[in-house]
Amino acid sequence: MVMLDTAITETETLTVAKQSRRRRGVRVHFTQFKWLYLLLLPGIVYFLLFRYWPMYGAIIAFKEYIPFLGIADSPWVGFEHFEDFFTSPDFPRLLANTLILALLSLLIAFPLTIVVALLLNELRVTVLKRTTQTLLYIPHFLSWTVVASLTYLLFALDIGPLFQLINGILGTDINFLADPAWFRPIIVLQDIWKNTGWGTIIFLAALAGVDQAQYEAAIIDGAGRFQRVWHITLPSIMPTVIVMLVLQMGQILNTGFEQIYLMTNSLNRSVADVFDTYVYFMGITQGSYSYSTAVGLFKAVVGVVLIFGANWIAKRFNQAGIF
């Protein structure tokens, strides 16, 4: 019995000693890197104030929000707003428009970013490579208002240069800005022009980490440039591609409010209405705050589910996910 009590006492002493060392190690760590944590503080405050604190307002999706009563005192209605949205005739149209735009971006814009990064990586003239990169990056820093304005000028009826060029070649008289059939191609082309160059940065960083000895061995074995890209470059950056694809899946319902809103008009609204613009019209212009919050919350939940699903699929195929 005495030996058992002694063993228990020694175990407790060791546990206390380990905890004391752990606390002392944490204090030393924070003391050593205090300035780095101080630099991290503004970012933490930003996310707490502008990302997490506003989540409290999401509960009005389950209430009949009355501004006079406030969020806390507004009556609960449960899933009534979700039921109204899912049973409304707008839901299938919004879902189809959003998914089509998202899939076009995923199938065209995303692979094109990888292709452009591979092409830039193959350039050997430093001046040409840097100049090309700069020209590709510049559109990213233009606001969607500027991009939309340029689009309206280029495709303006009768006077737009691209309007005259394309219609002159095809022998037609298409109003590209009003024709619903041309809305999606214009949106995809805008996205490619604005974001492709900027999206290559991550892939170029991944390409910089590829072991050059593999290329040298492949050259000795007689592999051509395309064979080196296919068998060495692409497999080496595949983990980065998978991570970016998983993140892209989480944004599949987030088509971007500014771009769609600026390019929408009364003639192309049938294909232009997406979840983002619908939330704006219902919440801001019509004052249906609870209903629009329910729509936005549905979109956010679907995005989270898609991230976890895509990450699970990546893990199943022995690829690196984001967690």
C-alpha positions in Angstrom: 0.0 0.0 0.0 2.9 2.3 0.9 4.6 1.5 -2.4 1.4 2.3 -4.3 1.0 5.6 -2.5 4.6 6.4 -3.3 4.2 5.6 -7.0 1.1 7.8 -7.2 2.9 10.6 -5.5 5.8 10.3 -7.9 3.4 10.3 -10.9 1.7 13.4 -9.6 5.0 15.1 -9.1 6.2 14.3 -12.6 2.9 15.5 -14.1 3.1 18.8 -12.2 6.7 19.2 -13.3 5.8 18.6 -16.9 3.0 21.2 -16.7 5.3 23.7 -15.1 7.9 23.2 -17.8 5.3 23.5 -20.5 4.0 26.8 -19.0 7.5 28.1 -18.7 8.2 27.1 -22.3 5.1 29.0 -23.5 6.1 32.1 -21.6 9.6 31.9 -23.0 8.2 31.4 -26.5 5.9 34.4 -26.3 8.7 36.5 -24.8 11.1 35.6 -27.6 8.6 36.3 -30.4 6.5 39.0 -28.8 7.1 41.5 -31.7 5.9 38.9 -34.2 2.7 38.3 -32.2 2.3 42.1 -31.9 2.3 42.3 -35.7 -0.2 39.5 -35.8 -2.6 41.4 -33.5 -4.1 43.7 -36.1 -5.0 40.8 -38.3 -6.6 38.9 -35.4 -8.6 42.1 -34.5 -9.7 42.5 -38.1 -11.1 39.0 -38.4 -12.8 39.1 -35.0 -14.5 42.4 -35.8 -15.3 42.0 -39.5 -15.5 38.2 -40.0 -16.7 36.6 -36.8 -18.7 39.2 -34.9 -21.0 39.8 -37.9 -21.9 36.1 -37.8 -24.2 36.9 -34.9 -26.5 38.7 -37.3 -27.0 35.5 -39.3 -29.6 34.4 -36.7 -32.1 36.8 -38.4 -32.4 34.1 -41.1 -34.5 32.2 -38.5 -36.4 35.3 -37.4 -38.8 37.8 -38.9 -36.4 40.6 -38.4 -38.1 43.9 -37.5 -35.5 46.8 -37.2 -37.6 48.6 -34.6 -37.4 45.5 -32.3 -33.8 44.6 -33.0 -32.3 41.2 -33.6 -32.8 39.9 -30.1 -36.5 40.7 -29.8 -37.6 39.9 -33.4 -39.9 36.8 -33.4 -38.6 33.4 -34.4 -40.0 31.8 -37.5 -37.6 28.8 -37.8 -36.9 27.6 -41.3 -39.8 29.5 -42.9 -37.5 31.7 -45.0 -35.5 28.8 -46.3 -38.8 27.0 -47.2 -40.0 30.1 -49.1 -36.7 30.3 -51.0 -36.5 26.6 -51.9 -40.1 26.6 -53.1 -40.0 29.9 -55.0 -39.7 29.9 -58.8 -36.5 32.0 -58.5 -34.5 29.2 -56.8 -34.0 26.8 -59.8 -33.1 29.8 -62.1 -30.6 31.3 -59.6 -29.1 27.9 -59.0 -28.7 27.2 -62.7 -27.2 30.6 -63.5 -24.8 30.5 -60.5 -23.6 26.9 -61.2 -23.1 27.5 -65.0 -20.9 30.6 -64.4 -19.0 28.8 -61.6 -18.4 25.7 -63.7 -17.3 27.8 -66.7 -14.8 29.6 -64.5 -13.6 26.3 -63.0 -13.3 24.5 -66.3 -11.8 27.4 -68.3 -10.2 30.1 -66.1 -8.6 27.8 -63.5 -6.8 25.5 -66.0 -5.8 28.5 -68.0 -4.0 29.9 -65.0 -1.9 26.8 -64.7 -1.1 26.8 -68.5 0.0 30.5 -68.3 2.2 29.7 -65.3 3.8 26.8 -67.2 4.4 29.0 -70.3 5.9 31.8 -68.1 8.2 29.2 -66.4 9.5 28.1 -69.8 10.6 31.6 -70.8 14.4 31.9 -70.5 14.9 35.6 -71.4 14.6 37.3 -68.0 13.6 40.7 -69.4 10.9 39.2 -71.6 9.6 37.0 -68.7 9.4 39.9 -66.2 7.7 42.2 -68.8 5.1 39.6 -69.6 4.4 39.0 -66.0 4.0 42.7 -65.3 1.6 43.0 -68.2 -0.5 40.1 -67.0 -0.6 41.3 -63.4 -1.8 44.9 -64.2 -5.5 44.0 -64.9 -5.8 42.5 -61.4 -5.4 46.0 -59.9 -8.2 47.5 -61.9 -11.6 47.6 -60.2 -14.6 45.8 -61.6 -16.1 49.2 -62.4 -13.2 50.0 -64.7 -13.4 46.6 -66.3 -17.1 46.9 -66.9 -16.7 50.4 -68.3 -14.0 49.1 -70.8 -16.3 46.3 -71.8 -19.2 48.7 -72.4 -16.9 50.9 -74.6 -15.6 47.9 -76.6 -19.0 46.4 -77.2 -21.0 49.5 -77.4 -23.8 49.4 -80.0 -22.7 50.7 -83.4 -19.6 52.4 -82.2 -17.7 49.7 -80.1 -14.5 48.5 -81.8 -15.2 44.8 -81.0 -18.8 45.2 -81.9 -17.9 46.4 -85.4 -15.1 43.9 -85.8 -17.0 40.7 -84.7 -20.2 41.7 -86.5 -18.2 42.6 -89.6 -16.5 39.2 -89.6 -19.7 37.2 -88.9 -22.0 39.4 -90.9 -24.4 39.8 -88.1 -25.8 42.7 -86.0 -25.6 41.3 -82.4 -26.0 43.5 -79.4 -23.5 41.7 -77.2 -24.3 43.7 -74.0 -28.0 42.9 -74.2 -28.1 39.4 -75.8 -28.5 36.8 -73.0 -26.5 34.3 -75.0 -23.4 36.5 -74.9 -23.6 37.4 -71.2 -21.7 34.3 -69.9 -18.9 34.4 -72.5 -18.3 38.1 -71.6 -18.2 37.4 -67.9 -15.7 34.5 -68.4 -13.5 36.6 -70.7 -13.5 39.4 -68.1 -12.5 37.0 -65.4 -9.7 35.5 -67.5 -8.4 38.9 -68.5 -8.4 40.3 -64.9 -7.4 37.4 -62.8 -5.4 34.9 -64.8 -2.1 36.7 -64.5 -2.5 37.2 -60.7 -3.5 33.6 -60.2 -0.2 32.4 -61.7 1.8 33.8 -58.8 1.1 30.8 -56.5 1.9 28.3 -59.3 5.1 30.1 -60.3 6.2 29.9 -56.6 5.5 26.1 -56.7 7.4 25.8 -60.0 10.4 27.5 -58.4 10.6 24.6 -55.9 10.9 21.9 -58.5 14.2 20.0 -58.3 16.3 21.0 -61.2 18.3 17.8 -61.1 15.2 16.0 -62.4 15.2 18.1 -65.5 18.9 17.5 -66.1 18.4 13.8 -65.8 15.4 13.9 -68.1 17.4 15.9 -70.7 20.2 13.2 -70.5 17.6 10.6 -71.1 16.4 12.4 -74.2 13.1 13.8 -72.9 11.7 16.8 -74.9 10.4 20.0 -73.4 6.8 18.8 -73.4 7.7 15.5 -71.9 9.6 17.2 -69.1 6.5 19.4 -68.4 4.2 16.4 -68.4 6.2 14.0 -66.4 8.2 16.3 -64.0 6.6 19.8 -63.8 2.9 18.8 -63.5 3.4 16.0 -60.9 5.7 18.3 -58.8 3.1 21.1 -58.6 0.1 18.8 -58.3 -0.3 19.2 -54.5 -0.5 23.0 -55.0 -3.1 22.5 -57.8 -5.2 20.3 -55.5 -5.1 22.8 -52.7 -6.2 25.6 -55.0 -8.9 23.4 -56.5 -10.3 22.6 -53.1 -10.4 26.3 -52.2 -12.0 27.1 -55.6 -14.7 24.5 -54.9 -15.6 26.4 -51.7 -16.2 29.5 -53.9 -18.3 27.8 -56.5 -21.5 29.6 -55.5 -19.6 32.9 -55.0 -19.6 34.3 -58.5 -18.8 37.8 -57.4 -21.4 40.6 -56.8 -19.6 43.6 -58.4 -18.9 42.0 -61.8 -22.3 40.5 -62.3 -24.2 43.5 -61.0 -22.3 45.9 -63.3 -22.9 43.8 -66.3 -26.6 43.1 -65.6 -29.4 44.9 -67.4 -33.1 44.4 -68.0 -32.5 42.4 -71.2 -30.0 39.8 -69.9 -31.4 39.5 -66.4 -32.8 36.0 -67.1 -29.2 34.6 -67.2 -27.5 37.3 -65.1 -29.4 36.8 -61.8 -27.2 34.8 -59.3 -27.3 34.3 -55.6 -25.1 37.3 -54.8 -27.2 39.8 -56.8 -30.4 38.2 -55.6 -29.4 38.8 -52.0 -28.7 42.5 -52.8 -32.0 43.0 -54.6 -34.1 41.3 -51.9 -32.2 42.6 -48.9 -31.2 46.2 -49.8 -33.8 47.3 -52.4 -36.8 45.4 -51.1 -36.0 45.4 -47.4 -36.4 41.6 -46.9 -33.5 41.3 -44.5 -34.4 37.9 -43.0 -35.2 36.3 -46.4 -32.0 37.6 -48.0 -29.9 36.5 -45.0 -31.4 33.0 -45.3 -30.3 33.0 -49.0 -26.8 34.1 -48.1 -26.5 31.6 -45.2 -27.6 28.8 -47.6 -24.8 29.8 -50.0 -22.2 29.9 -47.2 -23.2 26.5 -45.9 -23.0 25.0 -49.4 -19.5 26.5 -49.8 -18.3 24.9 -46.5 -19.7 21.5 -47.4 -18.0 21.7 -50.8 -14.7 22.5 -49.2 -14.9 19.5 -46.9 -16.2 17.3 -49.7 -13.4 18.3 -52.1 -10.8 17.9 -49.4 -12.1 14.4 -48.6 -11.9 13.4 -52.2 -8.4 14.7 -52.5 -7.4 12.7 -49.4 -9.0 9.6 -50.9 -6.8 9.9 -54.0 -3.7 10.3 -51.8 -3.3 14.0 -52.6 -2.5 16.8 -50.2 -5.6 18.6 -49.0 -5.9 21.9 -47.0 -6.3 20.1 -43.7 
